[in-house]
């Protein structure tokens, strides 16, 4: 069986897992960290310019994850637009 035949008969879900395994691993680790910090009463204090924000640690982890996802999405979109112009 050649590689072309194998890839054409491969399930779409399996292809998705092969391409996105690292992202899936990071999401699982994020969920573990958020749950572990959500169980405790830990508070995170953030200093931003002149403001001081206090929030639960799990919420801070979630906010940072969302910001990272948005930034990654923007970079991927820009890279795709650059490739389309070529």
GINORLIN-V863936 format. One record per residue. N is the residue number from 0. RES is the residue in one small letter. SS is DSSP state (alpha for helix, beta for strand, coil for the rest). PSI is psi in radians with two decimals (none if undefined). D_FIRST is the distance of its C-alpha to the first C-alpha in Angstrom with 1 decimal. Layout:
# GINORLIN-V863936
{{N RES SS PSI D_FIRST} {N RES SS PSI D_FIRST}}
This chain:
# GINORLIN-V863936
{{0 x coil 2.18 0.0} {1 x coil 2.97 3.8} {2 x alpha -0.60 6.7} {3 x alpha -0.73 8.3} {4 x alpha -0.70 6.4} {5 x alpha -0.74 6.7} {6 x alpha -0.51 10.2} {7 x alpha -0.47 11.2} {8 x coil -0.02 10.8} {9 x coil 2.44 12.5} {10 x coil 2.51 16.1} {11 x alpha -0.61 18.8} {12 x alpha -0.69 20.7} {13 x alpha -0.71 18.1} {14 x alpha -0.72 17.8} {15 x alpha -0.81 21.6} {16 x alpha -0.67 21.9} {17 x alpha -0.60 19.7} {18 x alpha -0.56 21.9} {19 x alpha 0.34 25.2} {20 x alpha -0.65 25.2} {21 x alpha -0.73 28.1} {22 x alpha -0.69 30.2} {23 x alpha -0.73 29.7} {24 x alpha -0.75 30.8} {25 x alpha -0.67 33.9} {26 x alpha -0.72 34.8} {27 x alpha -0.76 34.7} {28 x alpha -0.67 36.9} {29 x alpha -0.77 39.2} {30 x alpha -0.72 39.7} {31 x alpha -0.82 40.5} {32 x alpha -0.74 43.0} {33 x alpha -0.72 44.6} {34 x alpha -0.76 45.0} {35 x alpha -0.65 46.5} {36 x alpha -0.39 48.9} {37 x alpha -0.47 49.7} {38 x alpha -0.66 50.9} {39 x coil 3.02 53.5} {40 x coil 0.50 56.3} {41 x coil 2.43 55.4} {42 x beta 2.48 56.6} {43 x beta 2.37 55.4} {44 x beta 2.16 58.0} {45 x beta 2.29 57.0} {46 x beta 2.05 59.4} {47 x beta 1.94 58.8} {48 x coil -1.96 61.5} {49 x coil 0.00 64.7} {50 x beta 2.62 63.1} {51 x beta 2.06 62.2} {52 x beta 2.33 59.6} {53 x beta 2.22 59.0} {54 x beta 2.83 56.1} {55 x beta 2.54 54.0} {56 x alpha -0.67 51.3} {57 x alpha -0.60 48.5} {58 x alpha -0.69 49.6} {59 x alpha -0.77 49.6} {60 x alpha -0.76 46.0} {61 x alpha -0.73 45.0} {62 x alpha -0.77 46.8} {63 x alpha -0.69 45.3} {64 x alpha -0.76 41.8} {65 x alpha -0.74 42.5} {66 x alpha -0.77 44.0} {67 x alpha -0.67 41.0} {68 x alpha -0.74 38.7} {69 x alpha -0.77 40.9} {70 x alpha -0.75 41.0} {71 x alpha -0.70 37.2} {72 x alpha -0.73 36.9} {73 x alpha -0.79 39.5} {74 x alpha -0.72 37.8} {75 x alpha -0.72 34.4} {76 x alpha -0.73 36.2} {77 x alpha -0.69 38.1} {78 x alpha -0.72 35.0} {79 x alpha -0.68 33.3} {80 x alpha -0.70 36.6} {81 x alpha -0.74 36.8} {82 x alpha -0.60 33.3} {83 x alpha -0.51 34.2} {84 x alpha -0.38 37.4} {85 x coil none 35.6}}
